[in-house]
Amino acid sequence: MFLRSSSKIPYTHVRPLQQLYRVYSTLHNNSYPQPKAIAFSSPGVPSQVLRCVTLPLIKPPSPGALTVKIICAPINPSDINVVEGVYPSKPSLLLPEQTGLEEGVYIGGNEGLAQVLDVGEGVTDMEVGDWVIMTKPQSGTWLWGKNVRQEDVLKIPKVDGLTEVHAATITVNPPTAYNMLTSFITLKHGATHVFTYDDLADKTLNLRGKVRDWTGSTGVRLGLNCVGGKETSMMANLLGQNSHLISYGAMSKQPLSLSTSLFIFKNLTAHGFWQTRWYSERSREERENVMKVLVDLMTSGKLKAPEAEIIPLNGSPTEIENKVRNTMKRLAEGGVGKKLLLQFTD
């Protein structure tokens, strides 16, 4: 079907035909599968509320946007908290008119590695085949693929030494550690000792004496807390003069109690750190610079990828849903000991 340039057809009649042609082209020329996603409609226990949904076909990217395929996306503790409804930020609600589903849904996942499949008009510095990572908080990465704005992703180089697991997990834990180690106190490179919460609980270690032997009169200058509760109170008591205690998690879900004497006599400074806030307060250039530092550390072998297990998601929506729910049960039971990443293989 075509229109000759000499056809005397009013523009009001031509435009609907053009729109119909775009729909036809999308349906018949789009080689991408209809994307599946791991979603929830209301907060609750992940193994009970997460489900696999099928979304509309991905449209060609609009100006300034890209079409990406998610290579793999990790399941982080904060992702679990989002599904449970106890995290301070959450994904945007996708309405039924956007998805064709009977009710609104939230797509899970906060980070992940994607590959560019198509670029819209005006996109610069990115091309088909490039790796990108998500920098927009709660962007929803537990899905096959989608369209994203260029400003919501950063390009990651495909270089020797940088694995898919490295890249898929680069936006949460590595920058959190790097920023906490560099933003609050100037530390000398080459730390010789790191002690953990397990060490704190082991009374046979005489940890206080060991810390005194290791540090002399300086004492420990920096404490990192992701647990809370009595263990962190014990750790704070081992900190030296003018030290810093940075809290970036509360996995025990217990309140943190610190002795007033630490603030009066040791001049302790306590901070909170949230990587999501750091991203929101920093420029794109600052975010890119941190990623370059992390990529260099990874490719040089100084920062290793976490031990990981890829969870392949294929088959019917019911089969995928069951696999994801069973995975969430494993995590809830504890003892997994490695990073789990979701990967749609259909």
C-alpha positions in Angstrom: 0.0 0.0 0.0 1.5 3.4 -1.0 0.5 7.0 -1.7 1.5 8.8 -4.9 2.8 12.3 -4.4 0.1 13.5 -6.8 -2.7 11.9 -4.8 -5.3 14.5 -3.8 -5.9 13.1 -0.3 -6.4 15.5 2.6 -3.6 15.4 5.2 -6.2 14.6 7.9 -6.7 11.3 6.0 -3.0 10.7 5.4 -1.9 11.0 9.1 -4.0 8.1 10.4 -2.5 6.0 7.5 1.0 7.0 8.6 0.3 6.0 12.2 -1.2 2.7 11.0 2.0 2.0 9.0 4.2 2.7 12.1 2.1 0.2 14.1 2.3 -2.4 11.3 6.1 -1.9 11.0 6.6 -2.3 14.7 4.6 -5.5 14.8 6.2 -7.1 11.7 9.7 -5.7 11.7 10.5 -5.8 15.5 12.7 -8.9 16.0 12.6 -8.6 19.8 10.4 -11.1 21.8 7.5 -9.8 23.8 9.4 -9.0 27.0 8.7 -10.7 30.3 9.3 -9.1 33.7 9.4 -10.0 37.4 6.9 -7.7 39.0 4.6 -7.2 42.0 1.4 -5.2 42.4 1.5 -4.7 46.2 4.3 -5.2 48.8 4.7 -8.4 50.6 6.8 -11.5 51.1 8.8 -11.8 47.8 8.3 -15.6 47.5 4.5 -14.9 47.5 3.9 -11.6 45.7 6.4 -11.7 42.8 5.1 -12.9 39.5 6.1 -13.1 35.9 4.2 -10.7 33.6 4.3 -10.3 29.8 4.7 -6.7 28.6 3.8 -5.1 25.3 6.3 -5.3 22.4 9.2 -2.8 22.7 8.6 0.2 20.4 11.5 1.8 18.5 13.3 4.2 20.8 12.2 7.8 20.8 14.7 10.7 20.3 17.2 10.7 23.2 16.4 7.1 24.1 17.9 3.6 23.6 16.5 0.1 23.4 18.4 -2.2 25.7 18.5 -6.0 26.5 19.2 -6.7 30.1 22.1 -9.2 30.2 21.8 -10.0 33.9 20.5 -8.3 37.0 21.4 -9.1 40.6 19.1 -9.6 43.6 20.3 -7.3 46.3 19.1 -7.1 49.9 17.6 -3.7 49.2 15.7 -5.2 46.2 14.1 -7.6 48.7 13.2 -4.6 51.0 11.6 -2.8 48.1 9.3 -5.8 47.4 8.5 -6.0 51.1 7.6 -2.3 51.2 10.1 -1.3 53.8 12.6 0.6 51.6 12.4 4.4 51.3 12.3 4.3 47.5 10.5 2.1 45.0 10.0 1.7 41.3 7.5 3.7 39.3 4.1 2.2 39.0 3.2 0.9 35.5 -0.5 1.5 34.9 -2.8 -1.0 33.1 -3.0 1.3 30.1 0.8 1.1 29.8 1.1 -2.7 30.1 -2.3 -4.2 29.1 -2.4 -5.9 32.4 -5.5 -5.9 34.7 -3.7 -3.9 37.5 -0.7 -1.7 37.9 2.7 -3.3 38.6 6.1 -2.5 39.8 9.1 -4.0 38.0 11.8 -5.2 40.5 15.5 -4.7 40.4 17.7 -1.7 40.9 20.9 -2.5 39.0 22.0 -4.6 36.1 24.1 -4.8 32.9 22.4 -4.1 29.6 23.4 -4.2 25.9 22.3 -1.5 23.5 20.0 -2.9 20.7 18.9 0.3 19.1 19.5 4.1 19.5 17.1 6.9 19.0 17.7 10.2 17.2 20.1 12.5 19.0 21.8 9.8 21.1 25.5 10.5 21.3 28.5 8.4 22.5 26.5 5.2 22.5 25.9 2.7 19.7 24.4 -0.8 19.1 26.4 -3.4 21.0 27.6 -1.2 23.8 27.3 -2.2 27.4 25.5 0.2 29.7 24.5 0.2 33.4 21.5 1.9 35.0 22.1 5.0 37.1 18.5 5.9 37.7 17.4 4.6 41.1 14.8 1.8 41.0 14.8 1.7 37.2 13.4 -1.9 37.2 16.0 -4.3 35.8 14.3 -7.7 36.3 13.0 -7.9 32.8 14.1 -9.0 29.3 14.6 -5.4 28.0 13.1 -2.0 27.5 13.6 1.6 26.3 15.6 3.9 28.6 16.6 7.6 28.4 20.3 8.2 27.6 20.8 10.2 30.7 19.6 7.3 32.9 22.5 5.0 31.8 26.3 5.1 31.7 28.4 3.3 29.1 30.8 0.7 30.4 33.7 -0.4 28.3 34.0 -4.0 27.0 37.6 -4.7 28.1 39.6 -7.7 29.1 39.2 -8.5 32.8 35.7 -6.9 33.1 33.2 -9.7 33.3 29.4 -9.5 33.0 29.1 -10.1 36.7 31.5 -7.3 37.4 29.5 -4.9 35.3 26.1 -6.1 36.5 27.0 -5.4 40.1 29.0 -2.2 39.7 26.4 0.4 40.6 25.6 -0.5 44.2 28.2 -2.3 46.4 31.5 -1.2 44.8 30.7 2.6 44.7 29.2 2.3 48.2 32.5 0.9 49.5 34.6 3.3 47.4 32.7 6.4 48.5 32.7 5.5 52.2 36.4 4.9 52.1 37.2 8.2 50.4 34.6 10.7 51.4 34.8 10.9 55.2 38.4 10.5 56.1 41.8 10.3 54.4 43.1 6.8 54.8 46.6 5.5 53.9 46.7 2.8 51.3 47.7 -0.6 52.4 45.5 -1.5 55.3 46.8 -4.6 57.0 43.9 -5.8 59.1 40.1 -6.0 58.7 37.9 -7.4 61.4 34.3 -8.5 61.0 31.2 -8.9 63.1 32.1 -12.6 63.7 35.5 -11.5 65.1 33.6 -9.2 67.5 31.5 -12.1 68.8 34.6 -14.3 69.3 35.8 -13.7 72.9 38.8 -15.9 72.5 40.4 -13.4 70.0 41.0 -10.7 72.6 40.2 -8.3 69.8 40.7 -5.1 71.9 44.3 -6.2 72.6 44.9 -7.0 69.0 43.6 -3.6 67.9 46.0 -1.9 70.3 48.9 -4.0 69.0 47.9 -3.2 65.3 47.3 0.5 65.6 49.3 1.7 68.6 48.1 5.0 69.9 46.3 5.9 66.7 43.4 3.4 67.1 40.9 2.4 64.4 39.9 5.5 62.5 36.9 4.1 60.5 34.1 1.7 61.2 31.6 0.6 58.6 28.2 -0.6 59.8 25.6 -2.5 57.7 24.1 -4.6 60.5 23.2 -2.4 63.5 22.2 -3.7 66.9 24.7 -4.7 69.7 27.4 -5.9 67.3 27.8 -2.4 66.0 27.8 -1.0 69.5 30.7 -3.4 70.3 32.6 -2.3 67.2 32.1 1.4 68.0 33.8 0.8 71.4 37.0 -0.3 69.5 37.3 2.9 67.5 40.0 5.4 68.4 40.1 9.1 68.9 38.5 11.3 66.2 37.2 8.3 64.4 34.2 7.9 62.1 31.3 5.4 62.2 29.4 5.1 58.9 26.1 3.3 58.8 25.0 2.1 55.3 22.6 -0.7 56.2 20.6 -2.3 59.0 20.5 -6.0 58.2 19.7 -7.0 61.8 16.7 -4.6 61.8 17.7 -3.7 65.4 18.3 -0.2 66.7 21.8 1.1 67.0 22.8 2.3 70.5 26.0 4.2 71.0 27.5 5.3 74.3 27.5 9.0 74.9 31.1 8.8 76.2 32.2 7.9 72.7 31.1 11.3 71.5 32.4 13.2 74.5 35.7 11.6 75.2 36.7 10.1 71.8 35.0 12.8 69.6 33.3 10.1 67.5 31.5 11.3 64.4 28.6 9.1 63.2 27.4 9.3 59.6 24.7 7.7 57.4 25.5 6.8 53.8 23.1 6.0 51.0 24.4 5.4 47.5 21.1 6.4 46.0 21.4 9.9 47.6 25.0 10.2 46.4 23.8 9.6 42.8 21.1 12.2 43.1 23.4 14.8 44.4 26.3 14.3 42.0 26.8 15.3 38.4 27.0 12.9 35.5 30.7 13.7 35.3 31.3 12.7 38.9 29.3 9.5 38.5 31.3 8.6 35.4 34.6 9.3 37.2 33.8 6.9 40.0 32.8 4.2 37.5 36.1 4.7 35.6 38.0 4.2 38.9 36.0 1.0 39.6 36.5 -0.4 36.1 40.3 0.2 36.5 40.3 -1.6 39.8 38.4 -4.5 38.3 40.4 -4.9 35.2 43.7 -4.7 37.1 42.5 -7.5 39.4 42.4 -5.4 42.5 38.6 -5.6 42.8 37.2 -9.0 42.2 33.7 -9.9 41.1 31.5 -11.5 43.8 31.0 -15.2 43.7 27.9 -15.5 41.6 25.1 -17.8 40.4 23.1 -17.0 37.3 19.4 -17.9 37.5 18.3 -18.5 33.9 14.7 -17.5 33.3 13.0 -19.2 30.4 9.9 -21.1 29.6 6.3 -20.1 30.4 5.4 -17.3 32.7 4.3 -19.8 35.3 7.6 -21.7 35.1 9.6 -18.4 35.4 7.4 -17.3 38.3 8.0 -20.6 40.2 11.8 -20.4 39.7 11.9 -16.8 41.0 9.7 -17.6 44.0 11.9 -20.6 44.8 15.0 -18.4 44.5 13.5 -15.9 47.0 12.8 -18.7 49.4 16.4 -19.8 49.2 17.5 -16.2 50.0 15.1 -16.0 52.9 16.4 -19.2 54.4 19.9 -17.7 54.4 23.3 -19.4 53.8 23.4 -18.8 50.0 26.8 -17.1 50.3 26.9 -15.7 46.8 25.3 -13.1 44.6 22.3 -14.3 42.6 21.6 -12.7 39.2 18.5 -13.1 37.1 18.9 -13.6 33.4 16.1 -13.9 30.8 17.2 -16.3 28.2 14.2 -16.3 25.9 
